[in-house]
Amino acid sequence: YGATAANPIPADLVAASGAGLDPHISLAGALYQAGRVAAARGLPQAEVERRIEAQATTAGGPFAPERIVNVLELNLALDRLAR
C-alpha cells in the first residue's frame, strides 16, 4: 500500500486542511487507501472501490470539478455492508 513513483500519494493526504475538520477527501485519496480499508474491514478491495465511486460527488462549479468523498458517509455505507 506504499507510495511509489507509479503510485504517488495524493496531495490532500499529506496536506491537511487548516482545522483538520473537513470530512471530505479527494476521490484519488480515497481510492489510494481502498486496499488498506478493505483489509481492515475484511471486505474485497473491489467492493470498497465500488462504494468509494458511488459516494464520490463533484464539489461544484467550474472551479472545483474534482470529485470528492465524504469519509463519514463512506464509512457508514461500509458499515451497512457488514450487517
matplotlib code that plots the C-alpha trace (Angstrom):
import matplotlib.pyplot as plt

x = [0.0, 3.0, 3.8, 5.9, 6.8, 3.9, 1.5, 2.3, 0.4, -2.4, -1.6, -4.7, -3.5, -0.3, -1.6, -4.5, -7.0, -6.2, -8.5, -8.3, -12.1, -13.1, -15.0, -14.0, -11.0, -10.3, -11.5, -7.9, -7.1, -10.0, -9.0, -5.4, -6.5, -9.0, -6.7, -5.9, -9.6, -10.6, -8.1, -9.1, -12.8, -12.4, -14.0, -12.9, -11.0, -13.2, -16.3, -14.7, -13.6, -17.2, -18.6, -16.0, -17.0, -20.7, -20.1, -18.0, -19.6, -18.5, -17.7, -19.4, -18.8, -16.3, -13.5, -14.0, -14.6, -12.7, -14.8, -14.6, -15.7, -17.3, -15.4, -18.2, -20.8, -18.4, -17.8, -21.5, -22.0, -19.2, -20.7, -24.0, -22.2, -21.1, -24.6]
y = [0.0, 2.3, 5.2, 4.6, 6.6, 4.8, 5.3, 8.7, 9.8, 12.3, 15.7, 16.0, 13.1, 14.8, 18.4, 18.5, 21.4, 24.2, 22.9, 19.2, 19.0, 18.8, 15.5, 15.2, 13.8, 13.6, 10.6, 9.9, 10.0, 7.6, 5.1, 5.3, 3.9, 1.4, -1.6, -0.7, 0.0, -3.3, -5.3, -3.6, -4.3, -7.8, -6.8, -7.3, -4.3, -4.2, -3.7, -0.9, 0.8, 0.5, 2.1, 4.9, 5.6, 5.5, 8.0, 10.4, 13.7, 16.8, 19.7, 22.0, 24.7, 25.2, 25.9, 22.7, 19.9, 17.3, 14.6, 14.3, 11.7, 12.4, 10.0, 9.8, 8.8, 6.3, 4.7, 4.5, 2.8, 0.3, -0.3, -1.3, -3.9, -5.7, -6.1]
z = [0.0, 0.0, -2.2, -5.3, -8.4, -10.2, -7.2, -5.6, -2.5, -3.4, -2.1, 0.1, 2.2, 3.2, 3.4, 5.9, 6.0, 8.4, 11.1, 10.1, 10.3, 6.6, 6.2, 2.5, 0.7, -3.0, -4.9, -5.6, -1.9, -1.1, -3.8, -2.7, 0.7, -0.6, -0.1, 3.5, 4.2, 2.6, 4.7, 7.9, 7.3, 5.8, 2.6, -1.0, -2.3, -5.4, -3.2, -1.3, -4.5, -5.9, -2.7, -3.0, -6.6, -5.6, -2.7, -4.8, -5.7, -7.5, -5.2, -7.7, -10.2, -13.0, -10.5, -8.5, -10.9, -8.9, -7.3, -3.5, -1.0, 2.4, 4.7, 7.3, 4.7, 3.1, 6.5, 7.2, 3.8, 4.5, 8.0, 6.3, 4.2, 7.4, 8.7]

ax = plt.figure().add_subplot(projection="3d")
ax.plot(x, y, z, "-o")
ax.set_aspect("equal")
plt.show()
